[in-house]
Every structure is written in C-alpha cells, then in structure tokens.
Amino acid sequence: MKTPRSTNSIGQRVLALRKKLGITQFECASRMGFVRNYISLVENGHEPSHKFIEALERLEQGPLPDIEHKPGATASIPLFSWAQAGTTEAWDHVYENEAFPGFNVRDPKAVAVQIRGDSMAPQFPQGTIAIVYPTWEAKSGDLVIALLVDGTVLFKRLHVDGDSYTFISLNPSYPPLTVDKAKIKKLLPVGGTFQEHL
C-alpha cells in the first residue's frame, strides 16, 4: 500500500487526525464536507483552501456539544443528481441509487441531492450536496428542496405566508418566487449540506 507523502504540514495533520479517529479518507471527507479526492490531494502535498483548513480545525476540536457523534454512526444515503430529483415520482423507491455517506443523519429516509446552478451561490455553489429529510415538515426559514407540479425543482430558502410559499435565492440576480401551495408537489427540508468540490 502506497503511503501518502504528506509534504506539507496540513497534509500531515489530516493524516494524523485520520489515524487518531480511525477513519478512511472517504469518511474524513464526508465529515469535513469535501470529496475523498481532495483529502488525498492534501495528504499528498496539495495546498488546501481556507475553507478546508477551517473544516479541519473544527474536526480536530472534536464534536460539538449539542450534536451526538458516535464512532461509525454513518448512513448510506441515496444520491440524486438534480435532474433525477426533478423526475423521480416516488422517493420511497430510490434506495438503489449511488450512495452518499451521511454522518449523524436524523431521518432514516434521508436523500442526498446534488445541486446545480448558482441561485444559492456563493454560500451553496454548484456541486453542493443537500441532505433532505422527507419525513420532516418544512418550516418558514428552512432551506428546502421543492418539487413543483409542473416538474420544476428548486433549492431555496422558504418563507411561508398564508396559502403561498415564497422561495428566496441567496444570489441577488434571482428574484424571490412566490407559488401557491396547490402548485407544490413535494416540499423537503434540508437537514445539512456538504461541499462536493471547491
């Protein structure tokens, strides 16, 4: 087995932390919100991004007190592309999709959706993976994945006002969209996000 070169101090820190926690590159990447290949690059001397260093520091500090972290507490979540999210009829029958490893997922029916487009940039750029909780009720202020009756799929911030929903983008180039509740086929709260690539 080839040993990573770890030519920079960050790469050495990542490798040491993985060994301490007893986790693979894949598990480490998922906890930090990155893809496995990025972990491998950093361990082999690639200069990491500022966001990566921040995520590494959070992982080094250990679990947050209000979140229960158990060793090996992972779930294999079906991963949708954005197009699949818009065309799938019954989300209960999607559990043969490519799997995404989720940590501390609170909904056994959770599904991962890979985001396309820039309407929620810069906080959620294209490639972000949103973990949605189908059995939870979406509330005003939540990030949501909305499937409209006409087939449109939205990843937005939700605002509820009587019998209508307003979907708000973070990118100011996209104006808010107000939709009557009758035009919503499915409304799914987002329980967490991961950056697929940076």
C-alpha positions as CSV (number, residue, x, y, z in Angstrom):
1,M,0.0,0.0,0.0
2,K,1.3,3.4,-1.0
3,T,1.9,5.8,1.8
4,P,0.9,9.5,1.3
5,R,3.8,11.8,1.0
6,S,2.3,14.5,3.3
7,T,4.8,17.1,2.2
8,N,3.0,19.9,3.9
9,S,2.0,20.4,7.5
10,I,-1.7,20.4,6.7
11,G,-1.4,17.1,4.9
12,Q,0.4,15.7,7.9
13,R,-2.3,17.0,10.2
14,V,-5.0,15.4,8.1
15,L,-3.2,12.0,8.1
16,A,-2.5,12.1,11.8
17,L,-6.2,13.0,12.6
18,R,-7.5,10.2,10.4
19,K,-5.2,7.7,12.2
20,K,-6.3,9.1,15.6
21,L,-10.0,8.8,14.7
22,G,-9.6,5.5,12.8
23,I,-11.4,6.8,9.7
24,T,-10.8,6.5,6.0
25,Q,-10.2,9.3,3.5
26,F,-13.9,8.9,2.4
27,E,-15.2,9.2,6.0
28,C,-12.9,12.2,6.7
29,A,-14.0,13.9,3.5
30,S,-17.7,13.5,4.4
31,R,-17.2,14.8,7.9
32,M,-15.4,17.9,6.6
33,G,-17.8,18.4,3.6
34,F,-15.3,17.6,0.9
35,V,-14.8,14.8,-1.6
36,R,-12.3,12.0,-1.0
37,N,-10.0,13.0,-3.8
38,Y,-9.5,16.4,-2.2
39,I,-8.4,14.7,1.1
40,S,-6.0,12.6,-0.9
41,L,-4.5,15.6,-2.7
42,V,-4.0,17.5,0.6
43,E,-2.3,14.5,2.2
44,N,0.0,14.3,-0.8
45,G,1.1,17.9,-0.7
46,H,-1.6,20.0,-2.4
47,E,-2.1,23.4,-0.8
48,P,-5.6,23.3,0.7
49,S,-8.2,26.1,0.6
50,H,-9.0,28.3,3.5
51,K,-12.4,26.6,3.9
52,F,-10.6,23.2,4.1
53,I,-8.4,24.4,6.9
54,E,-11.4,25.8,8.8
55,A,-13.2,22.4,8.4
56,L,-10.0,20.6,9.6
57,E,-9.8,22.7,12.7
58,R,-13.4,22.0,13.5
59,L,-12.8,18.3,13.2
60,E,-9.7,18.5,15.3
61,Q,-11.6,20.2,18.1
62,G,-14.0,17.3,18.3
63,P,-17.8,17.0,18.2
64,L,-19.9,20.0,19.1
65,P,-21.6,19.5,22.5
66,D,-25.1,19.7,21.1
67,I,-24.6,17.0,18.4
68,E,-24.3,13.4,19.2
69,H,-21.4,11.8,17.4
70,K,-20.9,8.1,17.7
71,P,-18.0,6.2,16.1
72,G,-19.2,4.6,12.9
73,A,-22.6,6.4,13.1
74,T,-23.0,6.7,9.4
75,A,-25.8,6.1,7.0
76,S,-25.7,5.3,3.3
77,I,-28.0,7.8,1.7
78,P,-29.3,7.6,-1.9
79,L,-27.6,10.3,-4.1
80,F,-29.7,12.1,-6.7
81,S,-28.5,14.3,-9.5
82,W,-30.5,17.5,-9.8
83,A,-32.3,16.0,-12.9
84,Q,-33.2,12.9,-11.0
85,A,-34.6,14.9,-8.2
86,G,-36.9,16.6,-10.7
87,T,-38.2,13.5,-12.4
88,T,-38.5,10.8,-9.7
89,E,-42.1,10.0,-8.8
90,A,-41.8,8.1,-5.6
91,W,-38.8,8.9,-3.4
92,D,-39.6,5.8,-1.3
93,H,-38.2,3.6,-4.2
94,V,-34.8,5.4,-4.7
95,Y,-32.7,3.4,-2.3
96,E,-30.8,1.6,-5.1
97,N,-29.1,4.9,-6.2
98,E,-25.5,5.7,-5.8
99,A,-24.8,6.0,-2.1
100,F,-23.5,9.1,-0.2
101,P,-22.1,8.6,3.3
102,G,-24.1,10.7,5.8
103,F,-23.0,11.3,9.4
104,N,-25.4,11.9,12.2
105,V,-28.4,11.9,9.8
106,R,-31.6,12.3,11.8
107,D,-34.1,11.0,9.2
108,P,-33.9,7.3,8.1
109,K,-35.5,8.3,4.8
110,A,-32.9,11.0,4.1
111,V,-31.9,11.5,0.5
112,A,-28.9,13.4,-0.9
113,V,-29.4,15.8,-3.8
114,Q,-26.5,17.3,-5.8
115,I,-27.3,21.0,-6.5
116,R,-26.9,22.6,-10.0
117,G,-26.9,26.2,-10.8
118,D,-25.8,29.4,-9.0
119,S,-29.0,30.7,-7.5
120,M,-27.8,30.0,-3.9
121,A,-24.2,31.0,-4.5
122,P,-21.8,31.9,-3.1
123,Q,-22.8,30.0,0.1
124,F,-24.1,27.0,-1.7
125,P,-22.2,26.8,-5.1
126,Q,-23.0,24.3,-7.8
127,G,-21.9,20.8,-6.7
128,T,-23.1,21.3,-3.1
129,I,-24.8,18.2,-1.8
130,A,-28.0,18.8,0.2
131,I,-29.3,16.2,2.6
132,V,-33.0,16.4,2.6
133,Y,-35.3,14.9,5.3
134,P,-38.5,13.7,3.6
135,T,-40.3,12.8,6.9
136,W,-39.8,16.2,8.4
137,E,-42.1,19.2,7.9
138,A,-40.6,22.2,6.2
139,K,-40.9,25.5,8.2
140,S,-40.5,29.1,7.3
141,G,-36.8,30.0,7.2
142,D,-35.7,26.5,6.3
143,L,-33.5,25.6,3.3
144,V,-35.7,23.4,1.2
145,I,-35.9,21.3,-2.0
146,A,-39.2,21.9,-3.6
147,L,-40.8,19.8,-6.4
148,L,-43.5,21.7,-8.2
149,V,-46.4,20.2,-10.0
150,D,-45.0,21.4,-13.4
151,G,-41.8,19.5,-12.8
152,T,-39.6,22.4,-11.6
153,V,-37.1,21.6,-8.8
154,L,-36.0,24.4,-6.5
155,F,-33.3,24.7,-3.9
156,K,-34.2,27.9,-1.9
157,R,-34.8,29.5,1.5
158,L,-38.5,29.1,2.3
159,H,-40.9,31.8,3.5
160,V,-44.4,30.7,4.3
161,D,-47.2,33.3,4.0
162,G,-50.7,32.0,4.3
163,D,-51.6,29.8,1.3
164,S,-48.4,30.7,-0.6
165,Y,-44.7,29.9,-0.4
166,T,-42.0,32.3,-1.3
167,F,-38.7,30.8,-2.4
168,I,-35.7,33.1,-1.8
169,S,-32.4,32.8,-3.5
170,L,-29.1,34.0,-1.9
171,N,-27.8,35.2,-5.2
172,P,-29.3,38.7,-5.8
173,S,-29.5,38.0,-9.5
174,Y,-32.5,35.7,-8.8
175,P,-35.7,37.4,-7.5
176,P,-38.0,35.7,-5.0
177,L,-40.5,33.3,-6.4
178,T,-44.0,33.1,-4.9
179,V,-46.0,30.0,-5.5
180,D,-49.5,28.9,-4.4
181,K,-49.4,25.9,-2.1
182,A,-51.6,23.9,-4.5
183,K,-48.7,24.0,-7.1
184,I,-46.3,22.3,-4.7
185,K,-45.9,18.5,-5.2
186,K,-43.3,17.9,-2.5
187,L,-41.5,20.2,0.0
188,L,-38.5,18.8,1.7
189,P,-36.4,20.5,4.4
190,V,-32.6,20.4,4.1
191,G,-31.0,18.9,7.2
192,G,-27.4,19.6,6.1
193,T,-25.1,20.4,3.2
194,F,-21.7,19.3,2.0
195,Q,-19.4,20.9,-0.5
196,E,-18.8,18.4,-3.3
197,H,-15.8,20.4,-4.6
198,L,-14.1,23.7,-4.2
